[in-house]
Amino acid sequence: MFDLMSQFYELIGNEVEASGGKVVKFIGDAALLVYSEENAQRGVEALQQLRATANNWLKTHGLTGELRVRAHLGPVICGLLGTASEKRFDVLGETVNVTALLRPDGLTLSPELQSHLQS
């Protein structure tokens, strides 16, 4: 299972980085990803593609389930956090919490993100 999770993390990371996004962290079978506001449209398109790619990967490996994506737009505080000897990039703020609380239904876009994409 560890090897499969490692492969899945690489799949997510490769897709996100190729589309201009950044993997902030993995949390079990979940990932926190960020795209810049200027890159929101490209980010949503990349997340749609990532979802299709990941779901195909899961089926190919005989795994049930699907990748569910929640996306929101808003301000965050970001930077390096951690211990004195090991700091990592992280994001904090209400935007992160709102995103986590969105009801996952395939690809869920918050009203704020939808409004931004339409403008």
C-alpha positions as a Markdown table, in Angstrom:
| # | Residue | x | y | z |
|---|---|---|---|---|
| 1 | Met | 0.0 | 0.0 | 0.0 |
| 2 | Phe | 2.9 | 2.3 | 0.8 |
| 3 | Asp | 4.3 | 1.9 | -2.7 |
| 4 | Leu | 0.9 | 2.7 | -4.2 |
| 5 | Met | 0.5 | 5.8 | -2.2 |
| 6 | Ser | 4.0 | 6.9 | -3.2 |
| 7 | Gln | 3.1 | 6.4 | -6.9 |
| 8 | Phe | -0.2 | 8.3 | -6.3 |
| 9 | Tyr | 1.6 | 11.2 | -4.7 |
| 10 | Glu | 4.0 | 11.4 | -7.6 |
| 11 | Leu | 1.1 | 11.3 | -10.1 |
| 12 | Ile | -0.6 | 14.2 | -8.2 |
| 13 | Gly | 2.7 | 16.2 | -7.9 |
| 14 | Asn | 3.7 | 15.8 | -11.5 |
| 15 | Glu | 0.3 | 16.9 | -12.8 |
| 16 | Val | 0.0 | 19.9 | -10.4 |
| 17 | Glu | 3.6 | 21.1 | -11.0 |
| 18 | Ala | 3.3 | 20.8 | -14.8 |
| 19 | Ser | 0.2 | 23.0 | -14.7 |
| 20 | Gly | 1.8 | 25.8 | -12.6 |
| 21 | Gly | 0.4 | 24.8 | -9.2 |
| 22 | Lys | 2.2 | 23.8 | -6.0 |
| 23 | Val | 1.6 | 20.8 | -3.7 |
| 24 | Val | 1.6 | 22.2 | -0.2 |
| 25 | Lys | 1.3 | 18.8 | 1.5 |
| 26 | Phe | -0.2 | 15.4 | 1.4 |
| 27 | Ile | -2.4 | 14.3 | 4.3 |
| 28 | Gly | -3.1 | 10.5 | 4.0 |
| 29 | Asp | -4.9 | 10.1 | 0.7 |
| 30 | Ala | -5.6 | 13.9 | 0.4 |
| 31 | Ala | -3.5 | 16.7 | -0.9 |
| 32 | Leu | -3.5 | 20.5 | -0.3 |
| 33 | Leu | -2.7 | 22.3 | -3.6 |
| 34 | Val | -2.5 | 26.0 | -4.5 |
| 35 | Tyr | -2.6 | 28.0 | -7.7 |
| 36 | Ser | -2.1 | 31.7 | -7.9 |
| 37 | Glu | -5.2 | 33.9 | -8.5 |
| 38 | Glu | -3.9 | 34.9 | -11.9 |
| 39 | Asn | -3.7 | 31.2 | -12.7 |
| 40 | Ala | -7.2 | 30.2 | -11.5 |
| 41 | Gln | -8.7 | 29.3 | -14.8 |
| 42 | Arg | -5.7 | 27.1 | -15.7 |
| 43 | Gly | -5.7 | 25.7 | -12.2 |
| 44 | Val | -9.4 | 24.6 | -12.6 |
| 45 | Glu | -8.7 | 23.1 | -16.0 |
| 46 | Ala | -5.7 | 21.2 | -14.5 |
| 47 | Leu | -7.8 | 20.0 | -11.6 |
| 48 | Gln | -10.4 | 18.6 | -14.1 |
| 49 | Gln | -7.6 | 16.8 | -16.0 |
| 50 | Leu | -6.0 | 15.6 | -12.7 |
| 51 | Arg | -9.3 | 14.2 | -11.6 |
| 52 | Ala | -9.7 | 12.2 | -14.8 |
| 53 | Thr | -6.1 | 11.0 | -14.7 |
| 54 | Ala | -6.3 | 10.0 | -11.1 |
| 55 | Asn | -9.6 | 8.2 | -11.5 |
| 56 | Asn | -8.1 | 6.2 | -14.4 |
| 57 | Trp | -5.0 | 5.4 | -12.4 |
| 58 | Leu | -7.1 | 4.2 | -9.5 |
| 59 | Lys | -9.1 | 1.9 | -11.8 |
| 60 | Thr | -5.9 | 0.6 | -13.5 |
| 61 | His | -4.6 | -0.4 | -10.1 |
| 62 | Gly | -7.8 | -2.2 | -9.1 |
| 63 | Leu | -8.8 | 0.4 | -6.5 |
| 64 | Thr | -12.3 | 1.6 | -5.9 |
| 65 | Gly | -13.1 | 5.2 | -5.2 |
| 66 | Glu | -12.6 | 8.5 | -7.0 |
| 67 | Leu | -10.6 | 11.7 | -6.7 |
| 68 | Arg | -12.8 | 14.4 | -5.3 |
| 69 | Val | -11.7 | 18.0 | -5.7 |
| 70 | Arg | -12.7 | 21.1 | -3.7 |
| 71 | Ala | -11.5 | 24.4 | -5.0 |
| 72 | His | -11.9 | 27.9 | -3.5 |
| 73 | Leu | -10.4 | 31.4 | -4.1 |
| 74 | Gly | -9.3 | 33.7 | -1.4 |
| 75 | Pro | -6.4 | 35.2 | 0.6 |
| 76 | Val | -4.0 | 33.0 | 2.5 |
| 77 | Ile | -0.9 | 33.6 | 4.6 |
| 78 | Cys | 1.9 | 31.5 | 3.2 |
| 79 | Gly | 5.5 | 30.9 | 4.0 |
| 80 | Leu | 7.9 | 28.5 | 5.6 |
| 81 | Leu | 6.8 | 26.9 | 8.9 |
| 82 | Gly | 8.1 | 24.1 | 11.1 |
| 83 | Thr | 10.8 | 23.3 | 13.5 |
| 84 | Ala | 14.0 | 25.1 | 13.8 |
| 85 | Ser | 15.8 | 22.5 | 11.7 |
| 86 | Glu | 13.0 | 21.6 | 9.2 |
| 87 | Lys | 10.7 | 24.3 | 7.7 |
| 88 | Arg | 8.3 | 23.6 | 4.9 |
| 89 | Phe | 6.1 | 25.8 | 2.7 |
| 90 | Asp | 2.5 | 26.0 | 4.1 |
| 91 | Val | -0.7 | 28.1 | 3.8 |
| 92 | Leu | -3.0 | 29.2 | 6.6 |
| 93 | Gly | -6.2 | 31.1 | 6.9 |
| 94 | Glu | -9.9 | 31.1 | 6.6 |
| 95 | Thr | -9.7 | 30.3 | 2.8 |
| 96 | Val | -8.0 | 27.0 | 3.6 |
| 97 | Asn | -10.8 | 26.2 | 6.2 |
| 98 | Val | -13.6 | 27.2 | 3.8 |
| 99 | Thr | -12.1 | 24.9 | 1.1 |
| 100 | Ala | -11.9 | 22.0 | 3.5 |
| 101 | Leu | -15.5 | 22.4 | 4.4 |
| 102 | Leu | -16.9 | 22.5 | 0.8 |
| 103 | Arg | -19.1 | 19.5 | 0.1 |
| 104 | Pro | -17.1 | 17.2 | -2.2 |
| 105 | Asp | -19.0 | 16.2 | -5.2 |
| 106 | Gly | -16.6 | 15.3 | -8.0 |
| 107 | Leu | -15.2 | 18.7 | -8.7 |
| 108 | Thr | -16.7 | 21.3 | -6.3 |
| 109 | Leu | -16.0 | 25.0 | -7.0 |
| 110 | Ser | -16.9 | 27.6 | -4.4 |
| 111 | Pro | -19.2 | 30.5 | -5.4 |
| 112 | Glu | -16.2 | 32.8 | -5.0 |
| 113 | Leu | -14.1 | 30.9 | -7.5 |
| 114 | Gln | -17.0 | 30.5 | -9.9 |
| 115 | Ser | -17.6 | 34.3 | -9.8 |
| 116 | His | -13.9 | 34.9 | -10.4 |
| 117 | Leu | -13.9 | 32.6 | -13.4 |
| 118 | Gln | -16.9 | 34.3 | -14.9 |
| 119 | Ser | -15.4 | 37.8 | -14.6 |
